[in-house]
Amino acid sequence: MCVNVKPKKPLLHALAWIVFIVFHFLIFPRPEDFHDAPSVINGELIIPSFIEISFLLLSLISFYYFNILYLIPHLLAKRQYWQYCSSVILIIAFVLLAISLPLFFTAGSFVTLPFGFYINSLLLFSLIFIASSMSNIVGRWFTSENNKKDIEYQKTLAELSFLKAQINPHFLFNTLNNIYLLAIKKSEQTPEAILKLASMMRYVLSDAKEETVPLEKEIEYIGKYIDLQKMRLTESVKTEYTVSGYYHNLQIAPLILIPYIENAFKFGISTHGESHIAVSIAIADKQLVLRTSNLIHNKENIIVESNGIGLVNAQRRLDLFYENKYELKIDEDNQNYVVYLELQLG
C-alpha cells in the first residue's frame, strides 16, 4: 500500500527545518575542525562557503520530501529495492559532486573540500534518510489504523442493522397477533390499535434506521407498545409503566430497550392466575435506568428464551453501541424475574 505523505502543516515543517539547521551548526563539528586530511590551495585551508553550505542544506531538505513523495511510494513500496538503493546513492553522490565541482574550475585541478565536510554531509544525509523513512512509516501506520477503524465502524453498522432487522419482525408479529385477537373479539379498540401500530412501524422503518434517535421518540414508541399490550390483557393482569426525569435533548440507540420490555409481557402473563408487570424508566444526568419485573409462571420458558435470539441480540447491540457504558443485571428466583439496565447516554 502506497501512502502519499504531504506536508499538511507548512508552519510546523518550517519550524522543524529551522531547528534542524540550528542543530547542524551547533552540534555537528565544523569542517575546519577535521585536520586529518586538510585541503589546501596556496597554503590556505579550504573552508566551505555560505553558498556551498546553503546548497547542501537545500539538497537535504529536497531529499527529505523527494524520498517521502516519490522514492518510497514508487520504488520501495513496490519492492524495487535495487532501484531504490541506487537512487539514494546517486542523489547523495550528485550533491557532493555538485558542491566539489566549483573548486575544480577555480584551482585548475581536482581539489576537494576538507574530508570532514564530506563526513558531515554523509551523516546529515543519513539523518535525513532515517527521518524521512520514519515519517513515511508513521504516516502509513496512522493511515492503516484509520482504515482499520473505518472498516470496523462499517462492520459494526452492518451488524447493528442486521441485529435490528432480526428484532423488528418479532415486534411486528407480536403486535399483529394482538390486533388479530382484538378483531376476533370485535373490540372497539381495534381501530386505535391499528393507528398505534402504523405509528410504531413508521418509527421502525424511518427513525430507527439511524444510529441514534431522540430518547423521547423511543419512549413514545415504548408507550405505544405497552398500550397495545394492555388492549388484549384482562383485569387479572396488573401493569405499571412509569417514566421519570428529563428525557428531552438526549439520544439513544433505537430499539435497545424494547426486547426486555417485550420479554416481561411475553412471559409475565398467565391465564391461570393473577399477573403483575412493572416497567420503569428513570433519567438523570444523561443516565438512563430501565427496570422491568414480572412474575414467573413458567420458568422453563424463560430459561429457553434467555438463551434465544431475542435477548442475545439485545445484549450484543449493547456491547456494540454502549461498550463499557452499560450495566445489565438479570435477577430471578422462583417468583420474580427482574431486569436492571443502566445506560450512559450522550
C-alpha positions, 0 to 999 in steps of 0.5 A: 500500500502506497501512502502519499505523505504531504506536508499538511502543516507548512508552519510546523515543517518550517519550524522543524527545518529551522531547528534542524539547521540550528542543530547542524551548526551547533552540534555537528563539528565544523569542517575546519575542525577535521585536520586529518586530511586538510585541503589546501590551495596556496597554503590556505585551508579550504573552508566551505562557503555560505553558498556551498553550505546553503546548497547542501542544506537545500539538497537535504531538505529536497531529499527529505520530501523527494524520498517521502513523495516519490522514492518510497511510494514508487520504488520501495513500496513496490519492492524495487529495492535495487532501484531504490538503493541506487537512487539514494546513492546517486542523489547523495553522490550528485550533491557532493559532486555538485558542491566539489565541482566549483573548486575544480574550475577555480584551482585548475585541478581536482581539489576537494573540500576538507574530508570532514565536510564530506563526513558531515554531509554523509551523516546529515544525509543519513539523518535525513534518510532515517527521518524521512523513512520514519515519517513515511512509516508513521504516516502509513501506520496512522493511515492503516489504523484509520482504515482499520477503524473505518472498516470496523465502524462499517462492520459494526453498522452492518451488524447493528442493522442486521441485529435490528432487522432480526428484532423488528419482525418479532415486534411486528408479529407480536403486535399483529397477533394482538390486533388479530385477537382484538378483531376476533373479539370485535373490540372497539379498540381495534381501530386505535390499535391499528393507528398505534401500530402504523405509528410504531412501524413508521418509527421502525422503518424511518427513525430507527434506521439511524444510529441514534434517535431522540430518547423521547421518540423511543419512549413514545414508541415504548408507550405505544407498545405497552398500550397495545399490550394492555388492549388484549390483557384482562383485569387479572393482569396488573401493569405499571409503566412509569417514566421519570426525569428529563428525557428531552435533548438526549439520544439513544440507540433505537430499539435497545430497550424494547426486547426486555420490555417485550420479554416481561409481557411475553412471559409475565402473563398467565391465564391461570392466575393473577399477573403483575408487570412493572416497567420503569424508566428513570433519567438523570444526568444523561443516565438512563435506568430501565427496570422491568419485573414480572412474575414467573409462571413458567420458568422453563420458558424463560430459561429457553428464551434467555438463551434465544435470539431475542435477548442475545441480540439485545445484549450484543447491540449493547456491547456494540453501541454502549461498550463499557457504558452499560450495566445489565443485571438479570435477577430471578428466583422462583417468583420474580424475574427482574431486569436492571439496565443502566445506560450512559447516554450522550 
